[in-house]
Amino acid sequence: AQSVTQLDSQVPVFEEAPVELRCNYSSSVSVYLFWYVQYPNQGLQLLLKYLSGSTLVESINGFEAEFNKSQTSFHLRKPSVHISDTAEYFCAADDKIIFGKGTRLHILP
Amino acid sequence: GAVVSQHPSWVICKSGTSVKIECRSLDFQATTMFWYRQFPKQSLMLMATSNEGSKATYEQGVEKDKFLINHASLTLSTLTVTSAHPEDSSFYICSAPVGGTADTQYFGPGTRLTVL
């Protein structure tokens, strides 16, 4: 069965600093990978996804994630975060969308 | 973009009663919908896959008789929490993929259930 691991439950980072949110998955078959974001008091929104093709995928707000098959990882990165990036980030995998436990990103002024 | 709605957005009920939650895809057809449960400060847990015209597929540990799912049409799936108890209080979220099941999932806004 597919499983998704987000090792960091919370990540504090200063504004304008880079950030990496880690995600590892377990699967022996075709993999679909997603990052979803949940802003305070809002529903889930898709941030970016990997289905096939280029292993580096980007979102419109500066986030990117790289599918690494050998390390079974799909880490999310942003070179410079803003206060508005404060949210809960969920990594998910497979077509049934199995979620990781989420990582709360705290942006420090 | 695609929109998924849920009704009601919140409900409070007495212990022992049943509660029905609706999930609708407003501008696309969804042969498959997913139901999740989110506990406070925790991740979403997939409960079941709702299949139009056939029985739902439940994840391990989810009681079929407790959480009844009916996918009556290509735009509507319902989750009924039967004989609700306080431990059923949670945030229930549905999602539906546009196109194939590996495609982008659109999530409903969620329904907060409080059982007294």
Contacts between the chains, C-beta under 8 A, distances in Angstrom:
chain1	res1	chain2	res2	distance
A	32	B	102	4.7
A	34	B	105	7.7
A	36	B	107	8.0
A	43	B	93	7.4
A	43	B	107	5.4
A	43	B	108	7.1
A	43	B	109	4.7
A	43	B	110	6.0
A	44	B	44	7.6
A	44	B	93	7.2
A	44	B	95	7.8
A	44	B	107	4.4
A	45	B	107	7.7
A	46	B	104	5.5
A	46	B	105	7.0
A	46	B	106	8.0
A	49	B	104	6.7
A	51	B	102	6.0
A	90	B	43	6.3
A	90	B	44	7.1
A	95	B	97	7.7
A	95	B	100	7.7
A	95	B	101	4.1
A	95	B	102	4.4
A	96	B	34	6.6
A	96	B	46	6.1
A	96	B	49	6.3
A	96	B	101	7.3
A	97	B	34	6.4
A	97	B	46	6.9
A	97	B	95	6.8
A	97	B	105	5.6
A	98	B	46	6.3
A	99	B	36	7.8
A	99	B	43	4.7
A	99	B	44	4.7
A	99	B	45	7.6
A	99	B	46	7.5
A	100	B	43	6.3
A	101	B	42	6.6
A	101	B	43	4.3
A	102	B	42	7.5
A	102	B	43	4.9
